[in-house]
Amino acid sequence: MPSFRSTSGWSNAARFDILITFDSVEMPLLTPDKLAPMLRERVDRPLFIIDIAVPRDVDPASMKWMAFIFYDIDSIRSVAEQSLALRHQHVVAAEAMIAEPSETSSTPISRGINRASQTSEHPSLGENPLHASEL
């Protein structure tokens, strides 16, 4: 993986579809002057940038271009929290369905159980035509 601290790393960066940054440097690594040439070469392909550094590696001034898809650690956390809340709602709904059996779903089951209990008893093991070697 190339290092983007050197100029040679930036010359190859336009080839990549995804950039993940995690350097946590004092000054942002991805500035408008570094992103502009990369984005010009990618007119037909959006760049996906994930910045998990604290402090951020992507300069906020770079956000004026919408030619890339951007996630930072805060937006990832927000998406995860929203997903967790949605899953919790689904759990509550599923638990409610389980707690309240409907008449249409429980009636055939209970009828089937009642019919089985009303039929003759199962044959004893001695009357079973299967031999232990066939099991």
Chimera marker file (.cmm) of the C-alpha trace (Angstrom):
<marker_set name="trace">
<marker id="1" x="0.000" y="0.000" z="0.000" r="1" g="1" b="0" radius="0.5"/>
<marker id="2" x="1.510" y="3.326" z="-0.982" r="1" g="1" b="0" radius="0.5"/>
<marker id="3" x="2.144" y="6.040" z="1.536" r="1" g="1" b="0" radius="0.5"/>
<marker id="4" x="0.373" y="9.252" z="0.675" r="1" g="1" b="0" radius="0.5"/>
<marker id="5" x="2.809" y="11.358" z="2.637" r="1" g="1" b="0" radius="0.5"/>
<marker id="6" x="5.117" y="11.182" z="-0.381" r="1" g="1" b="0" radius="0.5"/>
<marker id="7" x="4.303" y="12.782" z="-3.717" r="1" g="1" b="0" radius="0.5"/>
<marker id="8" x="4.619" y="9.445" z="-5.538" r="1" g="1" b="0" radius="0.5"/>
<marker id="9" x="1.758" y="8.035" z="-3.457" r="1" g="1" b="0" radius="0.5"/>
<marker id="10" x="-0.551" y="10.840" z="-4.560" r="1" g="1" b="0" radius="0.5"/>
<marker id="11" x="0.253" y="10.321" z="-8.236" r="1" g="1" b="0" radius="0.5"/>
<marker id="12" x="-1.164" y="6.779" z="-8.020" r="1" g="1" b="0" radius="0.5"/>
<marker id="13" x="-4.134" y="7.639" z="-5.818" r="1" g="1" b="0" radius="0.5"/>
<marker id="14" x="-6.507" y="8.204" z="-8.748" r="1" g="1" b="0" radius="0.5"/>
<marker id="15" x="-6.349" y="4.454" z="-9.486" r="1" g="1" b="0" radius="0.5"/>
<marker id="16" x="-8.026" y="3.552" z="-6.206" r="1" g="1" b="0" radius="0.5"/>
<marker id="17" x="-11.782" y="3.402" z="-5.667" r="1" g="1" b="0" radius="0.5"/>
<marker id="18" x="-11.567" y="3.450" z="-1.863" r="1" g="1" b="0" radius="0.5"/>
<marker id="19" x="-9.271" y="5.453" z="0.394" r="1" g="1" b="0" radius="0.5"/>
<marker id="20" x="-9.195" y="4.676" z="4.108" r="1" g="1" b="0" radius="0.5"/>
<marker id="21" x="-7.362" y="7.205" z="6.239" r="1" g="1" b="0" radius="0.5"/>
<marker id="22" x="-6.271" y="6.629" z="9.816" r="1" g="1" b="0" radius="0.5"/>
<marker id="23" x="-3.069" y="8.621" z="10.372" r="1" g="1" b="0" radius="0.5"/>
<marker id="24" x="-4.369" y="11.070" z="13.002" r="1" g="1" b="0" radius="0.5"/>
<marker id="25" x="-1.955" y="13.823" z="12.047" r="1" g="1" b="0" radius="0.5"/>
<marker id="26" x="-2.283" y="17.405" z="13.231" r="1" g="1" b="0" radius="0.5"/>
<marker id="27" x="-2.886" y="18.772" z="9.723" r="1" g="1" b="0" radius="0.5"/>
<marker id="28" x="-5.306" y="17.046" z="7.306" r="1" g="1" b="0" radius="0.5"/>
<marker id="29" x="-3.715" y="14.792" z="4.686" r="1" g="1" b="0" radius="0.5"/>
<marker id="30" x="-6.515" y="15.096" z="2.132" r="1" g="1" b="0" radius="0.5"/>
<marker id="31" x="-6.801" y="18.758" z="1.268" r="1" g="1" b="0" radius="0.5"/>
<marker id="32" x="-8.634" y="20.346" z="-1.671" r="1" g="1" b="0" radius="0.5"/>
<marker id="33" x="-5.348" y="20.818" z="-3.566" r="1" g="1" b="0" radius="0.5"/>
<marker id="34" x="-4.547" y="17.081" z="-3.235" r="1" g="1" b="0" radius="0.5"/>
<marker id="35" x="-8.074" y="15.864" z="-3.972" r="1" g="1" b="0" radius="0.5"/>
<marker id="36" x="-8.785" y="18.092" z="-6.992" r="1" g="1" b="0" radius="0.5"/>
<marker id="37" x="-6.355" y="16.372" z="-9.408" r="1" g="1" b="0" radius="0.5"/>
<marker id="38" x="-7.531" y="12.919" z="-8.292" r="1" g="1" b="0" radius="0.5"/>
<marker id="39" x="-11.190" y="13.802" z="-8.763" r="1" g="1" b="0" radius="0.5"/>
<marker id="40" x="-10.599" y="15.327" z="-12.202" r="1" g="1" b="0" radius="0.5"/>
<marker id="41" x="-9.213" y="11.951" z="-13.358" r="1" g="1" b="0" radius="0.5"/>
<marker id="42" x="-12.252" y="10.126" z="-11.957" r="1" g="1" b="0" radius="0.5"/>
<marker id="43" x="-15.122" y="11.834" z="-13.748" r="1" g="1" b="0" radius="0.5"/>
<marker id="44" x="-16.956" y="8.549" z="-14.338" r="1" g="1" b="0" radius="0.5"/>
<marker id="45" x="-16.033" y="6.868" z="-11.039" r="1" g="1" b="0" radius="0.5"/>
<marker id="46" x="-16.834" y="8.300" z="-7.598" r="1" g="1" b="0" radius="0.5"/>
<marker id="47" x="-14.147" y="8.007" z="-4.942" r="1" g="1" b="0" radius="0.5"/>
<marker id="48" x="-15.139" y="6.444" z="-1.620" r="1" g="1" b="0" radius="0.5"/>
<marker id="49" x="-13.255" y="7.963" z="1.347" r="1" g="1" b="0" radius="0.5"/>
<marker id="50" x="-13.428" y="6.578" z="4.883" r="1" g="1" b="0" radius="0.5"/>
<marker id="51" x="-11.699" y="8.737" z="7.494" r="1" g="1" b="0" radius="0.5"/>
<marker id="52" x="-11.390" y="6.927" z="10.819" r="1" g="1" b="0" radius="0.5"/>
<marker id="53" x="-8.649" y="9.191" z="12.168" r="1" g="1" b="0" radius="0.5"/>
<marker id="54" x="-9.027" y="11.442" z="15.181" r="1" g="1" b="0" radius="0.5"/>
<marker id="55" x="-8.355" y="14.257" z="14.445" r="1" g="1" b="0" radius="0.5"/>
<marker id="56" x="-9.654" y="13.935" z="10.894" r="1" g="1" b="0" radius="0.5"/>
<marker id="57" x="-7.347" y="13.363" z="7.927" r="1" g="1" b="0" radius="0.5"/>
<marker id="58" x="-9.774" y="14.908" z="5.411" r="1" g="1" b="0" radius="0.5"/>
<marker id="59" x="-9.877" y="18.685" z="5.337" r="1" g="1" b="0" radius="0.5"/>
<marker id="60" x="-13.476" y="19.911" z="5.856" r="1" g="1" b="0" radius="0.5"/>
<marker id="61" x="-12.919" y="22.380" z="2.977" r="1" g="1" b="0" radius="0.5"/>
<marker id="62" x="-12.800" y="19.325" z="0.690" r="1" g="1" b="0" radius="0.5"/>
<marker id="63" x="-16.467" y="18.700" z="1.346" r="1" g="1" b="0" radius="0.5"/>
<marker id="64" x="-17.505" y="21.370" z="-1.154" r="1" g="1" b="0" radius="0.5"/>
<marker id="65" x="-16.974" y="18.768" z="-3.901" r="1" g="1" b="0" radius="0.5"/>
<marker id="66" x="-19.584" y="16.084" z="-4.017" r="1" g="1" b="0" radius="0.5"/>
<marker id="67" x="-17.506" y="14.011" z="-6.434" r="1" g="1" b="0" radius="0.5"/>
<marker id="68" x="-16.685" y="11.561" z="-3.670" r="1" g="1" b="0" radius="0.5"/>
<marker id="69" x="-18.563" y="9.575" z="-1.059" r="1" g="1" b="0" radius="0.5"/>
<marker id="70" x="-17.339" y="10.377" z="2.425" r="1" g="1" b="0" radius="0.5"/>
<marker id="71" x="-17.694" y="8.713" z="5.813" r="1" g="1" b="0" radius="0.5"/>
<marker id="72" x="-15.874" y="9.695" z="8.958" r="1" g="1" b="0" radius="0.5"/>
<marker id="73" x="-15.909" y="7.952" z="12.320" r="1" g="1" b="0" radius="0.5"/>
<marker id="74" x="-18.879" y="10.046" z="13.507" r="1" g="1" b="0" radius="0.5"/>
<marker id="75" x="-21.036" y="9.260" z="10.466" r="1" g="1" b="0" radius="0.5"/>
<marker id="76" x="-20.170" y="5.557" z="10.766" r="1" g="1" b="0" radius="0.5"/>
<marker id="77" x="-21.186" y="5.667" z="14.437" r="1" g="1" b="0" radius="0.5"/>
<marker id="78" x="-24.452" y="7.405" z="13.504" r="1" g="1" b="0" radius="0.5"/>
<marker id="79" x="-25.291" y="4.786" z="10.856" r="1" g="1" b="0" radius="0.5"/>
<marker id="80" x="-24.517" y="2.000" z="13.338" r="1" g="1" b="0" radius="0.5"/>
<marker id="81" x="-26.756" y="3.585" z="15.993" r="1" g="1" b="0" radius="0.5"/>
<marker id="82" x="-29.624" y="4.003" z="13.507" r="1" g="1" b="0" radius="0.5"/>
<marker id="83" x="-29.250" y="0.395" z="12.396" r="1" g="1" b="0" radius="0.5"/>
<marker id="84" x="-29.239" y="-0.808" z="16.001" r="1" g="1" b="0" radius="0.5"/>
<marker id="85" x="-32.389" y="1.210" z="16.780" r="1" g="1" b="0" radius="0.5"/>
<marker id="86" x="-34.148" y="-0.272" z="13.739" r="1" g="1" b="0" radius="0.5"/>
<marker id="87" x="-33.134" y="-3.801" z="14.749" r="1" g="1" b="0" radius="0.5"/>
<marker id="88" x="-34.447" y="-3.127" z="18.272" r="1" g="1" b="0" radius="0.5"/>
<marker id="89" x="-37.818" y="-2.081" z="16.786" r="1" g="1" b="0" radius="0.5"/>
<marker id="90" x="-37.917" y="-5.329" z="14.812" r="1" g="1" b="0" radius="0.5"/>
<marker id="91" x="-37.155" y="-7.348" z="17.951" r="1" g="1" b="0" radius="0.5"/>
<marker id="92" x="-39.989" y="-5.635" z="19.836" r="1" g="1" b="0" radius="0.5"/>
<marker id="93" x="-42.384" y="-6.317" z="16.934" r="1" g="1" b="0" radius="0.5"/>
<marker id="94" x="-41.312" y="-9.974" z="16.739" r="1" g="1" b="0" radius="0.5"/>
<marker id="95" x="-41.716" y="-10.435" z="20.486" r="1" g="1" b="0" radius="0.5"/>
<marker id="96" x="-45.226" y="-8.937" z="20.264" r="1" g="1" b="0" radius="0.5"/>
<marker id="97" x="-46.121" y="-11.415" z="17.495" r="1" g="1" b="0" radius="0.5"/>
<marker id="98" x="-44.869" y="-14.303" z="19.594" r="1" g="1" b="0" radius="0.5"/>
<marker id="99" x="-46.697" y="-13.120" z="22.719" r="1" g="1" b="0" radius="0.5"/>
<marker id="100" x="-50.053" y="-12.783" z="20.914" r="1" g="1" b="0" radius="0.5"/>
<marker id="101" x="-50.827" y="-15.971" z="19.013" r="1" g="1" b="0" radius="0.5"/>
<marker id="102" x="-53.550" y="-15.326" z="16.482" r="1" g="1" b="0" radius="0.5"/>
<marker id="103" x="-56.575" y="-17.596" z="16.264" r="1" g="1" b="0" radius="0.5"/>
<marker id="104" x="-55.918" y="-18.414" z="12.634" r="1" g="1" b="0" radius="0.5"/>
<marker id="105" x="-52.407" y="-19.642" z="13.300" r="1" g="1" b="0" radius="0.5"/>
<marker id="106" x="-53.029" y="-21.517" z="16.560" r="1" g="1" b="0" radius="0.5"/>
<marker id="107" x="-56.317" y="-23.242" z="15.701" r="1" g="1" b="0" radius="0.5"/>
<marker id="108" x="-54.965" y="-25.661" z="13.051" r="1" g="1" b="0" radius="0.5"/>
<marker id="109" x="-52.057" y="-26.527" z="15.292" r="1" g="1" b="0" radius="0.5"/>
<marker id="110" x="-54.250" y="-27.223" z="18.307" r="1" g="1" b="0" radius="0.5"/>
<marker id="111" x="-56.685" y="-29.240" z="16.157" r="1" g="1" b="0" radius="0.5"/>
<marker id="112" x="-53.810" y="-31.334" z="14.864" r="1" g="1" b="0" radius="0.5"/>
<marker id="113" x="-52.562" y="-31.983" z="18.383" r="1" g="1" b="0" radius="0.5"/>
<marker id="114" x="-56.037" y="-32.936" z="19.560" r="1" g="1" b="0" radius="0.5"/>
<marker id="115" x="-56.508" y="-35.331" z="16.628" r="1" g="1" b="0" radius="0.5"/>
<marker id="116" x="-53.196" y="-37.004" z="17.345" r="1" g="1" b="0" radius="0.5"/>
<marker id="117" x="-54.121" y="-37.535" z="20.980" r="1" g="1" b="0" radius="0.5"/>
<marker id="118" x="-57.495" y="-39.028" z="19.967" r="1" g="1" b="0" radius="0.5"/>
<marker id="119" x="-55.999" y="-41.643" z="17.624" r="1" g="1" b="0" radius="0.5"/>
<marker id="120" x="-54.859" y="-45.032" z="18.823" r="1" g="1" b="0" radius="0.5"/>
<marker id="121" x="-51.680" y="-45.289" z="20.751" r="1" g="1" b="0" radius="0.5"/>
<marker id="122" x="-48.396" y="-45.730" z="18.964" r="1" g="1" b="0" radius="0.5"/>
<marker id="123" x="-47.383" y="-49.336" z="18.447" r="1" g="1" b="0" radius="0.5"/>
<marker id="124" x="-44.998" y="-50.676" z="21.027" r="1" g="1" b="0" radius="0.5"/>
<marker id="125" x="-41.393" y="-51.166" z="20.092" r="1" g="1" b="0" radius="0.5"/>
<marker id="126" x="-41.977" y="-54.891" z="19.831" r="1" g="1" b="0" radius="0.5"/>
<marker id="127" x="-44.584" y="-54.378" z="17.074" r="1" g="1" b="0" radius="0.5"/>
<marker id="128" x="-42.346" y="-52.020" z="15.074" r="1" g="1" b="0" radius="0.5"/>
<marker id="129" x="-41.219" y="-53.737" z="11.838" r="1" g="1" b="0" radius="0.5"/>
<marker id="130" x="-37.903" y="-51.796" z="11.790" r="1" g="1" b="0" radius="0.5"/>
<marker id="131" x="-34.865" y="-53.506" z="13.239" r="1" g="1" b="0" radius="0.5"/>
<marker id="132" x="-32.222" y="-51.650" z="15.158" r="1" g="1" b="0" radius="0.5"/>
<marker id="133" x="-29.737" y="-52.311" z="12.325" r="1" g="1" b="0" radius="0.5"/>
<marker id="134" x="-31.999" y="-50.375" z="9.920" r="1" g="1" b="0" radius="0.5"/>
<marker id="135" x="-32.009" y="-47.211" z="12.004" r="1" g="1" b="0" radius="0.5"/>
<link id1="1" id2="2" r="1" g="1" b="0" radius="0.2"/>
<link id1="2" id2="3" r="1" g="1" b="0" radius="0.2"/>
<link id1="3" id2="4" r="1" g="1" b="0" radius="0.2"/>
<link id1="4" id2="5" r="1" g="1" b="0" radius="0.2"/>
<link id1="5" id2="6" r="1" g="1" b="0" radius="0.2"/>
<link id1="6" id2="7" r="1" g="1" b="0" radius="0.2"/>
<link id1="7" id2="8" r="1" g="1" b="0" radius="0.2"/>
<link id1="8" id2="9" r="1" g="1" b="0" radius="0.2"/>
<link id1="9" id2="10" r="1" g="1" b="0" radius="0.2"/>
<link id1="10" id2="11" r="1" g="1" b="0" radius="0.2"/>
<link id1="11" id2="12" r="1" g="1" b="0" radius="0.2"/>
<link id1="12" id2="13" r="1" g="1" b="0" radius="0.2"/>
<link id1="13" id2="14" r="1" g="1" b="0" radius="0.2"/>
<link id1="14" id2="15" r="1" g="1" b="0" radius="0.2"/>
<link id1="15" id2="16" r="1" g="1" b="0" radius="0.2"/>
<link id1="16" id2="17" r="1" g="1" b="0" radius="0.2"/>
<link id1="17" id2="18" r="1" g="1" b="0" radius="0.2"/>
<link id1="18" id2="19" r="1" g="1" b="0" radius="0.2"/>
<link id1="19" id2="20" r="1" g="1" b="0" radius="0.2"/>
<link id1="20" id2="21" r="1" g="1" b="0" radius="0.2"/>
<link id1="21" id2="22" r="1" g="1" b="0" radius="0.2"/>
<link id1="22" id2="23" r="1" g="1" b="0" radius="0.2"/>
<link id1="23" id2="24" r="1" g="1" b="0" radius="0.2"/>
<link id1="24" id2="25" r="1" g="1" b="0" radius="0.2"/>
<link id1="25" id2="26" r="1" g="1" b="0" radius="0.2"/>
<link id1="26" id2="27" r="1" g="1" b="0" radius="0.2"/>
<link id1="27" id2="28" r="1" g="1" b="0" radius="0.2"/>
<link id1="28" id2="29" r="1" g="1" b="0" radius="0.2"/>
<link id1="29" id2="30" r="1" g="1" b="0" radius="0.2"/>
<link id1="30" id2="31" r="1" g="1" b="0" radius="0.2"/>
<link id1="31" id2="32" r="1" g="1" b="0" radius="0.2"/>
<link id1="32" id2="33" r="1" g="1" b="0" radius="0.2"/>
<link id1="33" id2="34" r="1" g="1" b="0" radius="0.2"/>
<link id1="34" id2="35" r="1" g="1" b="0" radius="0.2"/>
<link id1="35" id2="36" r="1" g="1" b="0" radius="0.2"/>
<link id1="36" id2="37" r="1" g="1" b="0" radius="0.2"/>
<link id1="37" id2="38" r="1" g="1" b="0" radius="0.2"/>
<link id1="38" id2="39" r="1" g="1" b="0" radius="0.2"/>
<link id1="39" id2="40" r="1" g="1" b="0" radius="0.2"/>
<link id1="40" id2="41" r="1" g="1" b="0" radius="0.2"/>
<link id1="41" id2="42" r="1" g="1" b="0" radius="0.2"/>
<link id1="42" id2="43" r="1" g="1" b="0" radius="0.2"/>
<link id1="43" id2="44" r="1" g="1" b="0" radius="0.2"/>
<link id1="44" id2="45" r="1" g="1" b="0" radius="0.2"/>
<link id1="45" id2="46" r="1" g="1" b="0" radius="0.2"/>
<link id1="46" id2="47" r="1" g="1" b="0" radius="0.2"/>
<link id1="47" id2="48" r="1" g="1" b="0" radius="0.2"/>
<link id1="48" id2="49" r="1" g="1" b="0" radius="0.2"/>
<link id1="49" id2="50" r="1" g="1" b="0" radius="0.2"/>
<link id1="50" id2="51" r="1" g="1" b="0" radius="0.2"/>
<link id1="51" id2="52" r="1" g="1" b="0" radius="0.2"/>
<link id1="52" id2="53" r="1" g="1" b="0" radius="0.2"/>
<link id1="53" id2="54" r="1" g="1" b="0" radius="0.2"/>
<link id1="54" id2="55" r="1" g="1" b="0" radius="0.2"/>
<link id1="55" id2="56" r="1" g="1" b="0" radius="0.2"/>
<link id1="56" id2="57" r="1" g="1" b="0" radius="0.2"/>
<link id1="57" id2="58" r="1" g="1" b="0" radius="0.2"/>
<link id1="58" id2="59" r="1" g="1" b="0" radius="0.2"/>
<link id1="59" id2="60" r="1" g="1" b="0" radius="0.2"/>
<link id1="60" id2="61" r="1" g="1" b="0" radius="0.2"/>
<link id1="61" id2="62" r="1" g="1" b="0" radius="0.2"/>
<link id1="62" id2="63" r="1" g="1" b="0" radius="0.2"/>
<link id1="63" id2="64" r="1" g="1" b="0" radius="0.2"/>
<link id1="64" id2="65" r="1" g="1" b="0" radius="0.2"/>
<link id1="65" id2="66" r="1" g="1" b="0" radius="0.2"/>
<link id1="66" id2="67" r="1" g="1" b="0" radius="0.2"/>
<link id1="67" id2="68" r="1" g="1" b="0" radius="0.2"/>
<link id1="68" id2="69" r="1" g="1" b="0" radius="0.2"/>
<link id1="69" id2="70" r="1" g="1" b="0" radius="0.2"/>
<link id1="70" id2="71" r="1" g="1" b="0" radius="0.2"/>
<link id1="71" id2="72" r="1" g="1" b="0" radius="0.2"/>
<link id1="72" id2="73" r="1" g="1" b="0" radius="0.2"/>
<link id1="73" id2="74" r="1" g="1" b="0" radius="0.2"/>
<link id1="74" id2="75" r="1" g="1" b="0" radius="0.2"/>
<link id1="75" id2="76" r="1" g="1" b="0" radius="0.2"/>
<link id1="76" id2="77" r="1" g="1" b="0" radius="0.2"/>
<link id1="77" id2="78" r="1" g="1" b="0" radius="0.2"/>
<link id1="78" id2="79" r="1" g="1" b="0" radius="0.2"/>
<link id1="79" id2="80" r="1" g="1" b="0" radius="0.2"/>
<link id1="80" id2="81" r="1" g="1" b="0" radius="0.2"/>
<link id1="81" id2="82" r="1" g="1" b="0" radius="0.2"/>
<link id1="82" id2="83" r="1" g="1" b="0" radius="0.2"/>
<link id1="83" id2="84" r="1" g="1" b="0" radius="0.2"/>
<link id1="84" id2="85" r="1" g="1" b="0" radius="0.2"/>
<link id1="85" id2="86" r="1" g="1" b="0" radius="0.2"/>
<link id1="86" id2="87" r="1" g="1" b="0" radius="0.2"/>
<link id1="87" id2="88" r="1" g="1" b="0" radius="0.2"/>
<link id1="88" id2="89" r="1" g="1" b="0" radius="0.2"/>
<link id1="89" id2="90" r="1" g="1" b="0" radius="0.2"/>
<link id1="90" id2="91" r="1" g="1" b="0" radius="0.2"/>
<link id1="91" id2="92" r="1" g="1" b="0" radius="0.2"/>
<link id1="92" id2="93" r="1" g="1" b="0" radius="0.2"/>
<link id1="93" id2="94" r="1" g="1" b="0" radius="0.2"/>
<link id1="94" id2="95" r="1" g="1" b="0" radius="0.2"/>
<link id1="95" id2="96" r="1" g="1" b="0" radius="0.2"/>
<link id1="96" id2="97" r="1" g="1" b="0" radius="0.2"/>
<link id1="97" id2="98" r="1" g="1" b="0" radius="0.2"/>
<link id1="98" id2="99" r="1" g="1" b="0" radius="0.2"/>
<link id1="99" id2="100" r="1" g="1" b="0" radius="0.2"/>
<link id1="100" id2="101" r="1" g="1" b="0" radius="0.2"/>
<link id1="101" id2="102" r="1" g="1" b="0" radius="0.2"/>
<link id1="102" id2="103" r="1" g="1" b="0" radius="0.2"/>
<link id1="103" id2="104" r="1" g="1" b="0" radius="0.2"/>
<link id1="104" id2="105" r="1" g="1" b="0" radius="0.2"/>
<link id1="105" id2="106" r="1" g="1" b="0" radius="0.2"/>
<link id1="106" id2="107" r="1" g="1" b="0" radius="0.2"/>
<link id1="107" id2="108" r="1" g="1" b="0" radius="0.2"/>
<link id1="108" id2="109" r="1" g="1" b="0" radius="0.2"/>
<link id1="109" id2="110" r="1" g="1" b="0" radius="0.2"/>
<link id1="110" id2="111" r="1" g="1" b="0" radius="0.2"/>
<link id1="111" id2="112" r="1" g="1" b="0" radius="0.2"/>
<link id1="112" id2="113" r="1" g="1" b="0" radius="0.2"/>
<link id1="113" id2="114" r="1" g="1" b="0" radius="0.2"/>
<link id1="114" id2="115" r="1" g="1" b="0" radius="0.2"/>
<link id1="115" id2="116" r="1" g="1" b="0" radius="0.2"/>
<link id1="116" id2="117" r="1" g="1" b="0" radius="0.2"/>
<link id1="117" id2="118" r="1" g="1" b="0" radius="0.2"/>
<link id1="118" id2="119" r="1" g="1" b="0" radius="0.2"/>
<link id1="119" id2="120" r="1" g="1" b="0" radius="0.2"/>
<link id1="120" id2="121" r="1" g="1" b="0" radius="0.2"/>
<link id1="121" id2="122" r="1" g="1" b="0" radius="0.2"/>
<link id1="122" id2="123" r="1" g="1" b="0" radius="0.2"/>
<link id1="123" id2="124" r="1" g="1" b="0" radius="0.2"/>
<link id1="124" id2="125" r="1" g="1" b="0" radius="0.2"/>
<link id1="125" id2="126" r="1" g="1" b="0" radius="0.2"/>
<link id1="126" id2="127" r="1" g="1" b="0" radius="0.2"/>
<link id1="127" id2="128" r="1" g="1" b="0" radius="0.2"/>
<link id1="128" id2="129" r="1" g="1" b="0" radius="0.2"/>
<link id1="129" id2="130" r="1" g="1" b="0" radius="0.2"/>
<link id1="130" id2="131" r="1" g="1" b="0" radius="0.2"/>
<link id1="131" id2="132" r="1" g="1" b="0" radius="0.2"/>
<link id1="132" id2="133" r="1" g="1" b="0" radius="0.2"/>
<link id1="133" id2="134" r="1" g="1" b="0" radius="0.2"/>
<link id1="134" id2="135" r="1" g="1" b="0" radius="0.2"/>
</marker_set>
